[in-house]
C-alpha cells in the first residue's frame, strides 16, 4: 500500500488504513495567514530599511544647514510620516503574529519597540512639553537609532535569506537480494562482485535491486552489458508502463502511484509516480525498484506456495511482480475513492478558498492513474498473447495473464469513475457558487429598488414647485412604497432563503 509521508517507513498496512480517511486539504488553523503575508509584502524589511535611510538626511541636515520655515516643516512632516509607518508596521505585525509573545521577545522587535518609544519621546514638545535647547537637541538625536536599527534588521533578514541551503541527504545504500528455486525460504544479500558472478551462470534466479540511485544503475548497466539509457533514474517515473527490448533482453517498465497527503495548507494532495524496471535476461529476472516501492517480500511469499502446473520460476516471478503492481494500484484507488467520497460530503462552508485548484489537481492525478492502467493492461495483453515468451505452456500463460489484464481493466474503470465523480463535485461546487452569487445580486437589486423610492421622492420634492406636503404625509408614502415593493419581491421569491 502506498505510504503516507507523515508515517514512518515501518508503518504497517493496518496502521495506515486506520488513519483513513484523510483529506486533499488541511484546514487553515491560522486565520491571519493571508493578512500577515500581505503586510509582510507591503511593509517588508527591505522597504522599511529604504525609508529608514531617508531619516538620516532629515535628522542630520538641520544641524548644518539653516532651512526656511517651509522646508523645515516639510522635513518634520516626512519625519512624522516615517514614524507613523514604523508604528503601523510594528503593531500590525504584532497583531497578526502567530506567537505574539515570541514576537515581542525577538531582539529585533525589542529594538523596534525601543525605536518607536524614542521617536515618540522626540515629539513630546509637540504636546506643549517644551524643554531647553539641549533637551530638544538630545531628543532629535534620539531619532537616529531607528534609522540604523531598521536598516540593520533589513540587512540581517537579507543575509539570512541568502544563506547557503543545507546539502542534500546522502543517497540511500542500495540493497541487492537474490532468490532461486532451491532456496525460496532463504533470500541472500549480494555484493556487486557476487552479482556479476551470478549473472554469468545459466541458473534461473531472481535478483532484486532496491533503493537504487544513479551510481547503482550505472553499475548494473555495466554488469548486464546494457546501454545506460535503459537505466536513467530520472526518467523511470515519467515512463508509462511499456515494454522495451534489446536483443534477447526484455525490459518491462512498470509504474505505480503513491498518495501524498498535504501536511500544511499550502500543499496539495498528489499521486506521485513510482517507476520500476523488470528485466528478463535469459533465465534470470532482475527487478529494479525505487525506495519506498519494495515488492520483494510479497512476491517471495507467493513463490513459497505451491507452483501451478506448467509454470516456470521465471514466469512466476514476473507474474508476482505484475500482481504486486496491481495490488498497489488497487490500494491506491481505494484511498482515492475514500478521498473523493469525503470531499463530496464536506460542506461548502468548510472548503478552502483554493478548492477548485486542489480538486482539479486531484482529477488530473486520477486521470493519469487511469491512463497508466490502460497501458498496463496492454502490457499484460502481450504476455497473454505470447508476444513476450515466458517459456511456459501457452494455455497456462494465457489464462493467468488474461486474468491479470481483466483486473487491470476493472481498476482502469474504477479510476475513470473516480475521475467522473470528481468532475461531478466540481460541477456541483460551481453551480452552488453561481446560485449564491445570483442570490446576492437579487438581494442587491431589492435593496436598490427599495431605496430608490425615498431617493426619487426626495429629489422630486427638492425641486421648487406647487407642493404642499407635510412631513408625515411624505413619510407615509415612502414607508408604504418601500413595504409594497418588498412584498412584491418576496412573492416573486427573490428574498426566499
C-alpha positions in Angstrom: 0.0 0.0 0.0 1.4 3.4 -0.8 2.9 5.0 2.3 1.8 8.2 3.9 4.7 10.7 4.2 3.6 11.6 7.7 4.1 8.0 8.8 7.4 6.2 9.4 8.7 3.7 6.9 7.9 0.8 9.2 4.1 1.6 9.4 2.0 -1.4 8.8 -0.9 -1.6 6.4 -3.3 -1.8 9.3 -1.9 1.4 10.9 -2.0 3.2 7.6 -5.6 2.1 7.0 -6.7 3.2 10.5 -5.7 6.8 9.7 -8.1 7.0 6.7 -10.0 8.9 5.5 -7.6 11.8 5.1 -8.2 14.9 3.0 -6.9 16.7 0.0 -6.6 19.8 2.1 -5.7 20.8 5.6 -8.0 23.2 7.4 -6.2 26.5 8.0 -5.8 27.0 11.7 -4.2 30.4 11.2 -6.9 32.9 10.3 -4.3 35.7 9.9 -2.1 33.9 7.4 -3.2 35.9 4.3 -3.3 39.2 6.1 0.2 38.6 7.5 1.5 37.8 4.1 0.0 41.0 2.7 1.5 43.1 5.5 4.9 41.4 5.1 4.8 42.1 1.4 3.9 45.8 1.7 5.9 46.6 4.8 8.8 44.3 4.1 12.2 44.7 5.8 13.7 46.0 2.5 11.1 48.7 2.3 11.4 49.7 5.9 15.2 49.8 5.5 14.9 52.0 2.5 12.6 54.6 4.2 14.8 54.5 7.3 17.7 55.7 5.2 15.7 58.8 4.4 15.7 59.6 8.1 19.5 60.3 8.1 19.4 63.5 6.0 16.1 64.6 7.5 17.7 64.4 11.0 21.2 65.5 10.3 20.9 68.3 7.7 19.1 70.7 10.0 22.2 70.7 12.3 24.4 72.0 9.5 22.1 73.9 7.1 19.6 76.6 8.0 16.4 75.9 6.1 13.4 78.1 5.6 10.3 77.6 7.6 8.6 75.8 4.6 11.4 73.3 4.1 11.7 72.7 7.8 8.0 72.0 8.0 8.3 69.6 5.1 11.2 67.7 6.8 9.2 67.5 10.0 6.2 66.1 8.1 8.4 63.5 6.4 9.9 62.5 9.7 6.5 62.2 11.3 5.2 60.2 8.4 8.0 57.7 8.6 7.4 57.4 12.4 3.8 56.6 11.7 4.8 53.9 9.2 7.1 52.4 11.8 4.2 52.3 14.4 1.8 50.8 11.9 4.3 48.2 10.9 5.1 47.1 14.4 1.6 46.9 15.8 0.1 45.3 12.7 2.7 42.6 12.7 2.3 42.2 16.4 -1.4 41.7 16.0 -1.1 39.2 13.1 1.9 37.3 14.6 1.4 33.6 15.2 3.0 33.8 18.6 2.8 37.4 19.9 4.9 36.7 23.0 7.7 35.4 20.8 7.3 38.4 18.5 7.7 40.8 21.4 10.7 38.9 22.8 12.6 38.9 19.5 15.7 41.0 19.8 15.0 42.9 16.6 11.4 43.6 17.6 12.5 44.8 21.0 14.8 47.2 19.3 11.9 48.3 17.1 9.8 49.0 20.2 12.6 51.0 21.7 12.9 53.0 18.4 9.2 53.7 18.5 9.4 54.9 22.1 12.4 57.1 21.4 10.6 58.6 18.4 7.5 59.4 20.5 9.8 61.0 23.1 11.3 63.2 20.4 7.9 64.6 19.6 6.9 65.4 23.2 7.4 69.1 22.5 4.5 69.0 20.1 2.3 68.3 23.1 3.4 71.5 24.8 6.2 70.0 26.8 8.9 72.3 25.6 12.3 71.9 27.3 15.6 73.5 27.0 17.5 73.7 23.7 19.9 70.9 24.8 17.0 68.7 25.7 15.4 69.3 22.3 18.7 68.6 20.6 19.1 65.3 22.6 15.5 64.2 21.6 16.3 65.0 18.0 19.4 62.9 18.1 17.5 60.0 19.6 15.7 59.7 16.2 18.9 58.4 14.6 18.9 54.9 16.3 15.7 53.9 14.5 17.3 54.6 11.1 20.3 52.3 11.8 18.1 49.8 13.7 15.7 49.2 10.8 18.5 49.2 8.2 20.4 46.6 10.3 17.2 44.5 10.6 16.7 44.6 6.8 20.3 43.7 6.2 20.1 40.8 8.7 16.9 39.4 7.0 18.6 39.6 3.6 21.7 37.8 4.7 19.7 35.1 6.4 17.6 34.5 3.3 20.8 34.2 1.2 22.4 31.6 3.4 23.5 28.6 1.6 21.0 25.8 1.6 21.9 22.6 3.5 23.4 19.9 1.5 21.0 17.2 0.3 20.9 14.0 2.3 23.2 11.2 1.1 21.7 8.6 -1.3 20.4 5.5 0.5 22.5 2.4 0.3 21.2 0.0 -2.3 20.0 -3.5 -1.4 20.9 -6.5 -3.6 18.9 -9.7 -2.9 18.8 -13.0 -4.7 16.3 -15.8 -4.7 16.4 -19.1 -6.6 14.0 -22.1 -6.8 16.2 -24.2 -4.4 16.4 -21.6 -1.6 12.9 -19.9 -1.5 13.0 -19.7 2.3 16.4 -18.1 2.5 16.9 -14.9 0.3 20.6 -13.9 0.1 22.1 -10.5 0.2 24.6 -10.0 -2.6 27.6 -7.7 -3.2 28.3 -6.3 -6.6 31.1 -8.8 -7.4 28.7 -11.6 -6.4 26.1 -10.2 -8.6 28.4 -10.3 -11.6 29.2 -13.9 -10.8 25.5 -14.8 -10.7 24.8 -13.2 -14.0 27.4 -15.3 -15.6 25.6 -18.6 -14.7 22.7 -20.2 -16.6 20.7 -21.0 -13.5 17.3 -19.5 -13.1 17.1 -16.9 -10.3 15.6 -13.6 -9.2 17.9 -10.7 -8.4 16.3 -7.6 -6.9 18.0 -4.1 -6.7 16.1 -1.7 -4.4 16.8 1.8 -3.3 18.6 2.4 -6.5 20.3 5.6 -7.5 22.3 6.7 -10.5 25.6 5.1 -9.4 23.9 1.8 -8.7 22.1 1.9 -12.0 25.4 2.6 -13.8 27.0 -0.5 -12.2 24.0 -2.7 -13.1 24.2 -1.4 -16.7 27.9 -2.3 -16.9 27.2 -5.8 -15.3 24.5 -6.6 -17.8 26.3 -5.0 -20.8 23.3 -2.9 -21.5 23.5 0.8 -22.6 23.0 3.2 -19.7 20.0 5.0 -21.3 17.9 2.0 -20.3 18.6 2.8 -16.6 18.1 6.5 -16.2 16.6 7.0 -12.8 15.2 10.4 -13.6 13.1 9.1 -16.5 11.7 6.0 -14.8 8.9 7.9 -13.0 7.8 9.6 -16.3 7.6 6.5 -18.4 4.2 4.9 -18.7 4.1 1.1 -18.4 5.6 -0.3 -21.6 8.0 -2.9 -23.0 11.4 -2.5 -24.4 13.7 -5.0 -26.0 17.5 -5.2 -26.6 18.4 -8.4 -28.4 17.3 -11.2 -26.1 16.8 -8.9 -23.1 13.3 -7.7 -22.4 12.7 -4.6 -20.2 9.3 -4.1 -18.5 8.9 -0.5 -17.4 6.3 -0.5 -14.7 4.7 2.3 -12.8 2.6 2.7 -9.7 1.4 5.6 -7.6 1.9 6.8 -4.1 -0.7 9.0 -2.4 0.9 12.0 -0.7 -1.3 14.0 1.6 -0.9 17.7 2.4 0.5 18.5 5.8 0.2 22.2 5.5 -2.4 24.5 4.0 -0.1 25.4 1.1 0.5 21.8 0.0 -1.7 19.8 -2.5 -2.8 16.2 -2.5 -0.7 14.5 -5.1 -0.3 11.0 -6.5 3.5 10.6 -7.0 4.5 8.2 -9.8 6.9 5.4 -8.8 8.8 3.8 -11.7 10.4 0.3 -11.7 12.0 -1.9 -14.2 11.8 -5.7 -14.6 14.5 -7.2 -16.8 14.2 -10.6 -18.4 17.8 -11.6 -19.1 17.9 -15.2 -20.2 16.6 -17.5 -17.3 17.0 -14.7 -14.8 14.7 -12.0 -13.7 16.2 -8.7 -12.4 13.9 -6.2 -10.7 14.9 -2.6 -10.1 12.7 -0.8 -7.6 13.0 2.7 -6.0 13.0 3.4 -2.3 9.5 3.0 -0.8 8.4 0.6 -3.5 9.6 -2.9 -2.4 7.5 -5.9 -3.5 10.3 -8.4 -2.8 8.8 -9.9 0.4 5.3 -10.1 -1.0 6.4 -11.9 -4.2 8.8 -14.1 -2.3 5.9 -15.2 0.0 3.8 -16.1 -3.1 6.7 -18.1 -4.6 6.9 -20.3 -1.4 3.4 -21.6 -2.2 2.6 -24.5 -4.5 3.6 -23.9 -8.1 0.8 -24.2 -10.8 1.4 -26.9 -13.3 3.2 -25.8 -16.4 4.8 -22.8 -14.9 8.5 -21.9 -14.5 10.3 -20.0 -11.8 10.9 -17.1 -14.2 7.2 -16.9 -15.1 6.1 -17.0 -11.5 8.4 -14.2 -10.5 7.2 -12.0 -13.4 3.6 -12.8 -12.6 4.2 -12.0 -8.9 5.8 -8.6 -9.7 2.9 -7.7 -12.0 0.4 -8.8 -9.4 2.1 -6.7 -6.8 1.9 -3.7 -9.1 -1.9 -4.3 -9.5 -2.2 -4.6 -5.7 -0.5 -1.2 -5.3 -3.0 0.3 -7.8 -5.9 -1.3 -6.0 -4.9 0.1 -2.7 -4.2 3.5 -4.2 -7.7 3.6 -5.9 -9.3 2.5 -2.6 -7.7 5.6 -0.9 -8.7 7.8 -3.8 -12.3 6.6 -3.6 -12.4 7.4 0.1 -10.9 10.9 -0.6 -13.5 11.6 -3.3 -16.3 10.5 -1.0 -15.1 12.6 1.8 -14.6 15.7 -0.4 -18.1 15.2 -1.8 -19.6 15.1 1.7 -17.7 18.2 3.0 -20.0 21.2 3.4 -19.2 24.0 1.1 -18.6 26.4 4.0 -15.7 24.2 5.2 -13.9 24.0 1.9 -10.8 26.1 1.4 -10.7 29.2 -0.9 -8.4 27.3 -3.4 -10.7 24.3 -3.5 -11.1 24.4 -7.3 -7.3 24.3 -8.0 -7.0 21.4 -5.5 -9.8 19.3 -6.9 -8.5 20.0 -10.4 -5.1 18.6 -9.4 -6.9 15.6 -7.9 -8.8 15.0 -11.1 -5.7 15.3 -13.2 -3.8 12.8 -10.9 -6.6 10.3 -11.1 -6.8 10.6 -14.9 -3.1 9.9 -15.1 -3.6 6.7 -13.0 -6.4 5.6 -15.4 -4.1 6.2 -18.3 -1.3 4.2 -16.7 -3.7 1.3 -16.0 -4.7 1.3 -19.7 -1.0 1.0 -20.7 -0.5 -1.7 -18.1 -3.4 -3.7 -19.4 -1.8 -3.6 -22.9 1.4 -4.8 -21.4 -0.4 -7.8 -19.8 -2.1 -8.5 -23.1 1.4 -9.0 -24.7 2.1 -11.8 -22.2 -1.4 -13.4 -22.7 -0.9 -13.4 -26.5 2.6 -14.9 -26.3 4.4 -11.8 -27.8 6.5 -11.9 -24.7 7.6 -15.5 -24.2 8.0 -17.0 -20.7 9.0 -20.5 -21.8 5.8 -21.9 -20.4 2.7 -23.7 -21.7 0.9 -21.2 -23.8 -2.5 -22.1 -22.4 -1.4 -21.6 -18.8 0.3 -18.3 -19.6 -2.8 -17.0 -21.5 -5.2 -17.9 -18.7 -3.1 -16.4 -15.9 -2.3 -13.1 -17.7 -5.7 -12.7 -19.1 -7.0 -12.7 -15.5 -4.5 -10.0 -14.6 -5.5 -8.0 -17.7 -9.1 -8.2 -16.7 -8.2 -6.9 -13.2 -6.3 -4.1 -14.8 -9.3 -3.2 -16.9 -11.5 -3.2 -13.8 -9.1 -0.9 -12.0 -8.9 1.4 -15.0 -12.8 1.6 -15.0 -12.7 2.5 -11.3 -10.1 5.2 -12.0 -12.4 6.6 -14.8 -15.4 6.5 -12.4 -13.4 8.4 -9.8 -12.4 11.0 -12.4 -16.1 11.4 -13.3 -17.1 11.7 -9.6 -14.5 14.5 -9.2 -15.9 16.2 -12.2 -19.4 16.0 -10.7 -18.1 17.5 -7.5 -16.6 20.4 -9.5 -19.9 21.0 -11.3 -21.9 21.0 -8.1 -19.4 23.4 -6.5 -19.5 25.8 -9.5 -23.3 25.6 -9.7 -23.6 26.4 -5.9 -21.3 29.3 -6.3 -23.3 30.6 -9.2 -26.5 30.2 -7.2 -25.1 32.0 -4.2 -23.9 34.8 -6.5 -27.3 35.1 -8.0 -28.9 35.3 -4.6 -26.6 38.2 -3.6 -27.3 40.0 -6.8 -31.1 39.6 -6.2 -30.8 41.0 -2.7 -28.8 43.9 -4.0 -31.4 44.5 -6.7 -34.2 44.5 -4.0 -32.2 46.9 -1.8 -31.7 49.2 -4.8 -35.3 49.2 -5.7 -36.5 49.8 -2.2 -34.0 52.7 -1.6 -34.9 54.2 -5.0 -38.3 55.2 -3.7 -37.2 57.7 -1.0 -34.3 58.9 -3.2 -36.7 59.6 -6.1 -39.3 61.2 -3.9 -36.7 63.4 -2.1 -35.2 64.6 -5.4 -38.7 65.5 -6.7 -39.7 67.4 -3.6 -36.4 69.2 -3.7 -37.4 71.0 -6.9 -39.4 74.2 -6.4 -42.9 73.6 -7.3 -46.5 73.9 -6.2 -46.1 71.2 -3.5 -47.9 71.5 -0.1 -47.0 68.3 1.8 -46.2 67.9 5.5 -43.6 65.5 6.8 -45.9 62.8 8.0 -47.6 62.6 4.6 -44.2 62.2 2.8 -43.1 59.6 5.3 -46.3 57.6 4.9 -45.9 57.5 1.2 -42.3 56.4 1.4 -43.0 53.7 4.0 -46.0 52.4 2.0 -43.9 52.3 -1.2 -41.0 50.5 0.4 -43.2 47.9 2.1 -45.2 47.2 -1.1 -42.0 46.9 -3.1 -40.5 44.5 -0.6 -43.8 42.5 -0.6 -43.7 42.2 -4.4 -40.1 40.8 -4.4 -41.0 38.5 -1.5 -43.8 37.0 -3.6 -41.5 36.7 -6.6 -39.2 34.5 -4.5 -36.2 36.9 -4.6 -36.0 37.0 -0.8 -36.7 33.4 -0.2 -33.9 31.5 1.7 
